[in-house]
Amino acid sequence: MAAVKLQKSVVSQAGKHTASVIFLHGSGDTGPGLRRWVYDVLGQNLAFENIRVIYPTAPARPYTPMRGAQSHVWFDRHKISQDCPEHLESIDSMCDNLSAIVQEEIRAGIPKHRMAVENASQQPLPELLQCHGKADELVFHSWAEETYSLLKKAGLSTSFHSFPDLNHQLCRQELELLRSWILKKVSL
């Protein structure tokens, strides 16, 4: 399946564009929806002096957990369960779509090492930041812990942060941690 040009909501940098962050929304949301959510939590946009923040919207596709109804999701899944196999065809399609955004940023003069989302075939693999609410009733905290363990076992550099009383949502502390992580990773 060919890459689709994704709709995006962008928070432009205040100064010279020297880095980019591609911030992906959750299942059923949109880029503008995530941008509004971040704004509501922080009371302002997630904005930087030299970093452009891009909120793409996943293409609408039939989503199996919603009985095949159209939804903005990055990939399909057979069901919401940690023991369910991945829907590889839709994951490959997502990678093509996101690679197109990375290529647009490269054409704008941003090197890959100045982006928070890089191609997974790059070596060394980028450090991952994983955050999860302990009270999440949709994607259980134990699943996040297991994912963290599997990533570490696979040799990835990963940091995992749990947030007590946080359900399946964003919080200010999490976004401030993300802001610091972004500045550490792409402001070098």
C-alpha positions in Angstrom: 0.0 0.0 0.0 1.4 3.4 -1.0 2.0 6.1 1.6 -0.9 8.5 2.1 -0.2 12.2 2.7 -1.2 12.7 6.3 -3.1 15.7 7.6 -1.0 17.5 10.3 -1.3 20.2 12.9 2.0 22.0 13.5 3.3 24.2 16.3 6.1 26.2 14.6 9.3 27.0 16.4 9.8 30.6 17.6 13.3 30.8 16.0 15.4 29.0 13.4 14.0 25.5 12.6 16.8 23.1 13.7 14.9 20.1 15.0 11.5 18.3 14.7 9.3 16.3 17.0 6.6 14.1 15.6 3.9 13.5 18.3 1.5 10.6 17.5 -2.1 10.6 18.9 -3.8 7.6 20.4 -6.4 5.3 18.7 -9.5 7.2 17.6 -8.0 10.7 18.1 -6.5 13.1 15.6 -3.4 15.4 15.4 -5.5 18.5 16.2 -7.2 16.6 19.0 -3.9 15.7 20.6 -2.6 19.2 20.2 -5.7 20.6 22.0 -5.4 18.0 24.7 -1.7 19.0 25.3 -2.7 22.6 25.3 -5.5 22.0 27.8 -3.1 20.1 30.2 -0.2 22.6 29.9 -2.3 25.8 29.5 -0.2 26.4 26.4 1.2 24.6 23.3 4.1 22.3 23.7 6.5 24.8 22.0 10.2 25.3 21.7 12.6 27.9 20.4 14.1 25.8 17.6 12.0 22.7 17.5 8.9 22.2 15.3 6.2 20.0 16.8 4.2 18.0 14.3 0.9 16.3 15.2 -0.1 14.1 12.2 -3.5 12.5 12.0 -3.6 8.7 11.2 -5.7 7.9 8.1 -9.2 6.6 8.8 -9.2 2.8 8.4 -11.5 0.0 9.5 -10.7 -0.8 13.1 -11.4 -4.4 14.2 -11.9 -3.7 18.0 -14.8 -1.3 16.8 -16.3 -4.1 14.7 -14.7 -2.6 11.5 -15.9 0.9 11.9 -13.7 3.7 10.5 -11.4 5.2 13.0 -8.2 7.3 13.0 -5.7 4.7 14.1 -2.0 4.1 13.2 -2.6 0.4 12.7 -5.3 -2.1 13.1 -5.3 -4.7 15.9 -7.3 -7.9 16.1 -8.4 -7.0 19.7 -7.2 -4.9 22.6 -5.2 -7.6 24.4 -1.5 -8.1 25.1 -1.6 -11.7 23.8 -3.0 -10.8 20.4 -0.6 -11.0 17.4 0.2 -7.7 15.6 -1.6 -6.8 12.3 1.6 -6.5 10.3 0.2 -5.2 7.1 -1.3 -2.1 8.8 1.9 -1.6 10.7 3.9 -1.5 7.5 1.5 1.0 6.0 1.8 3.2 9.1 5.6 3.1 8.8 5.4 4.2 5.2 3.1 7.2 6.1 5.3 8.3 9.0 8.5 7.9 6.9 7.0 10.4 4.4 6.7 13.0 7.2 10.3 12.3 8.2 11.4 12.8 4.6 9.5 16.1 4.4 11.5 17.3 7.4 14.8 16.1 5.9 13.9 18.1 2.7 13.4 21.1 5.0 17.0 20.7 6.1 16.6 18.8 9.4 19.0 15.8 9.8 17.5 12.6 11.1 19.5 12.8 14.4 17.6 16.1 15.1 14.2 14.4 15.1 12.5 12.6 18.0 11.1 10.0 15.6 13.7 8.2 13.5 13.7 5.2 11.1 14.0 2.0 13.2 16.7 0.6 10.8 19.1 3.3 12.0 21.9 2.2 14.3 22.2 2.9 17.1 18.5 2.8 17.9 17.2 5.9 19.7 16.5 6.0 23.4 12.8 5.5 24.1 10.7 7.3 26.7 7.8 5.3 28.0 5.1 6.8 30.4 2.1 5.0 31.8 -0.7 5.6 34.3 -0.9 3.1 37.1 -4.7 3.5 37.1 -5.1 2.9 33.3 -8.1 0.6 32.8 -7.9 0.4 29.0 -4.2 -0.4 28.6 -3.2 -2.0 31.8 -0.1 -0.9 33.7 1.1 -4.5 33.7 1.2 -4.5 29.9 3.3 -1.4 29.9 5.7 -3.0 32.4 5.9 -6.1 30.2 6.6 -4.0 27.1 9.4 -2.2 29.0 10.9 -5.5 30.0 10.7 -6.8 26.4 12.3 -3.6 25.0 15.1 -3.8 27.6 15.6 -7.5 26.8 15.8 -6.6 23.0 18.7 -4.2 23.9 16.9 -0.9 23.6 17.8 2.0 25.8 14.4 2.8 27.5 13.3 4.8 30.4 9.9 4.0 32.0 7.9 6.3 34.2 4.7 5.4 36.1 2.2 8.0 37.2 0.0 7.0 40.3 -3.7 7.7 39.9 -3.3 8.4 36.2 -5.9 6.7 34.0 -5.7 6.5 30.1 -4.9 10.2 29.7 -2.2 12.8 29.8 -1.0 14.8 32.9 1.1 17.9 33.3 4.0 16.1 35.0 4.2 13.6 32.1 4.2 16.4 29.5 6.9 18.3 31.5 9.0 15.1 31.6 8.4 14.8 27.8 9.5 18.4 27.2 12.8 17.8 29.2 13.4 14.6 27.3 12.9 16.3 23.9 15.2 19.1 24.8 17.8 16.6 26.0 17.5 14.5 22.8 17.3 17.0 20.0 18.9 20.2 21.4 22.4 18.8 21.4 
